[in-house]
C-alpha cells in the first residue's frame, strides 16, 4: 500500500488536483465560517430572547425554546436533508452550497444559543438585581453588566463547538456540496488509493482546525490569568 501511495503521489499532487483540493478546502472554510458567524449572532439573539421575562414576550420565548430544543436534537444530516427537500418542495432553485449554508446556520444557532444561555445564567442573580435596581433596561443590563462577565464562560465551549463544527460540515458531501470530504470521494473514484486521498484530506482538516484550537487555548489562558489577577 505504501509503495502504491508513493507511486501515485506525483500524479495526485498535480496542478489540477491541487486546485481541486484548494476549492474544496475553501468550500469547507466558507461553510464553517458562515455557520459560526451567523450561528453565533443568531444564537446570541435566541439566548437573549429566551432569557427575557414577562407575559408580553412569552410567545417569543416559546418560539426560541422550540427552535433551540428541536435543532439541538435533530442530527445534522437529517437537518440537511430536510432543508434540501423543503427547498425542493417550495420549488426554490437554490445551489446546493447555499442549502448546506442554511442547514449549518440552523444547527449552529441552536447550539450557540444554549452555550450563551448557560453563560448568562452563570452570572450571579445579585448582578441582575443590582442592574435592575439602577433602572437599567434589559439590553443595557446585558451590554454593561452581564455580558462582560458571561463571555468568559461562553468562549471556551464556543470554540470547542466551532472545531467540532468544521468536521460536521463533511456531511454536506451527502447532497453533493463541494467540500473536502466530497473532493476525497471524487479523487478516490478516479483511482487514487484511499490512504493517499483521505490522508491528504485529514491533513487539510487539521490545517483548518488547528489554528482555531490554538486561538481558543490562548484565549482560555488569557481568561484564566485575568481571573487570577482579580482574585
N, C-alpha and C positions, 0 to 999 in steps of 0.2 A: 504493500500500500504506500509506504514512504517513497519507494522508488518511482511509483506511478505519479505521486504528487510532485516530485522533483522534475520528472519528465514533462508534466503538464504546465508547470509554473510559468515558463516563458510565454506560452500562448495565453494562459489565463490572465496574466498581468499585462496583456497587450493594451494598446491605447484605447480601443473602443470598449473593452471590458472595464477598464478603469473609469472611463466616462460614465458608463452604465452604473457602476457601483457608486460613483460620486452622486449621480442623480438620485439613486435610491437612498443614500445617506442624507441627502438634502430633504427628501420626502419624509424620512423618519424624523429629522430635526424639526421640520415645519409642523408636522402633526403634534409632536411633543410640545413644542414652544407655544403653538396656538392653544393647545389644550391646557397648558399650565397658566398662561396669561389670562385667557378668557375664563377658564375654570376658577382661577384664583379670584378674579374680580366678581364673577357671578356667585361663587361660593361665599365670599365675604358678605355680599348683599343678602344672600339667603340666611346666613347665620345672624346677621343684624335684624332681619325681619323676624326670624324665629325667636329672638331674644326680647322682642317688644312685649309690652303689657297692655291690658285694657281691652274691653269688648269691641271697640271700633275696628281694631286691626286683627281680630280673631280670624276672619276669612283668609287674610294674607298669611297668617301664621300656619293655618291648616294646610294651605297650598304649599308653602315652603316645606313643612314637615312631610307631607305626602311625597313631594318631589325627592327630597333627600333620602327618605327611607326606601322609596321604590328603586331609585337608581343605584343605591349602595348595595342592594340585594340582587339586582339583575346582573348576570355575568356580562362582561364587556362584549363578548362575541354575540350574545343574544341581542344586546342593545344595538350592535352594529347591523345585524340582520333586520331587526325591527325598523330601524331608521331607513335602511335601504328599501324595504317593502312599503313603508309609508310614503316615501317619495315616488315610488313606482305607482302606488295606488292613486296618489294625487296627480299623477301624470306630470310630475315636475322633472324635467330633463336636467338633472344636476350631475356634474362629473363625479366619479367615484371618490376622488380625493376629498371633495367637499362633503360627501356623505360621511366619510370617515371623520372629517373635522367636526361635524355636528355631533357625531357619536362620542368622540373623545371629550368634547366640551360638556356634554351632558353628564358623563361619568365623573370627570374632574370636578365639576361644580358640586356634585353631591358629596364627594369625599372631602373636598376642601372645606365645604360648609360645616361638616362635622368637626374637622380639625379646628376651625376658627371658633366654633361654638364652645368646644372644650377649653380653648384658650381664654375666651371671655368669661366662662364660668370659673376659671381658676383665680380670677381677681376677687379678693375678699368682698363680701357683701357690704362691709363698712365703707369701702371706697365708693360703691354705687350710691349708698345712702348719703354720704357726705357731699358728693357731687350734686345729688338731687336737692339737698338742703341749701346749696348755694345757688339754687334756681337755674341750674344748667339744663338746657334741653337735652333730649336723648342723643342727638347727633353730636352736640358739643361735648357731652359727657364722654362719649366714645372717643372722640378725637383728642381731647385734652387729658383725660384721666385713665380710661380703661385700656384702650389700645396700646399706649406706650408701655403698660405693664404686661399686657397679654401677649404681645408679639414675641416675647422671649420664650413663651410656652408654645406658640404656634409654629415658629420657624423650623425647629428640628424635625417634627413629624411631617411637616410640609415638604421639606427637602427629601426625606425618605420616600414619600409618596411620589414625588416627581421622578426620582430614579427608577422606581418600580414602573412608573407610567411609561417611561421610554421603552421598556421591554414589552409592555402590554400592547403598544401600538403595532407589534408584529402581527396581531390578529387581523389587522386591516388587510393583510395579504389574502385573506379568505374571500374577499369580494373583488380582488384584482387590483388593489391600490399599489402603486409603485413605491415600495419602501424596501428596507434591507432584506427582510425575510422573503419577500416576493422575488427580489433580484437573485437571491440564493437559489430558489426553486428554478428560475429560468436558466441560470448558468449550469445547475446540476442536470437539467433536462437536455442541455446542449452536449452533455457527455463528460463534463469535468467531474472529477471524483468528489464525493460528498465531503471527505475530510478537508480537501483544499478549499472548496467553496465555503462551507459553513465555518471552517476555521478562520477564514478571512472575514466572514460576516461577524463572528464572535469578536474579533479584534476591533472591528468598526463600532460595534455596540459599546465595547469597553472604552474606546476613544471618545465616544459621545457622552457616556455617563460618568467617566472618572473625574473630569473637571468639576462637574456638579457635586460629586461626592466630596472632593477636596474643599470646594466652596462652602458646603454645608458643615464640614468639620471645622473649618476656620471660623465660621460664624458662631458655631456652638462654643468654641474655645473663647471667643470674644465675649459671648454672653455669660459664660461661667466666670471669667475674670471680672466682668462688671458687677456680677452679683457678689463676688468675694470682696471687691472694694467697698461696696455698700455695707456689707456685713462688718 
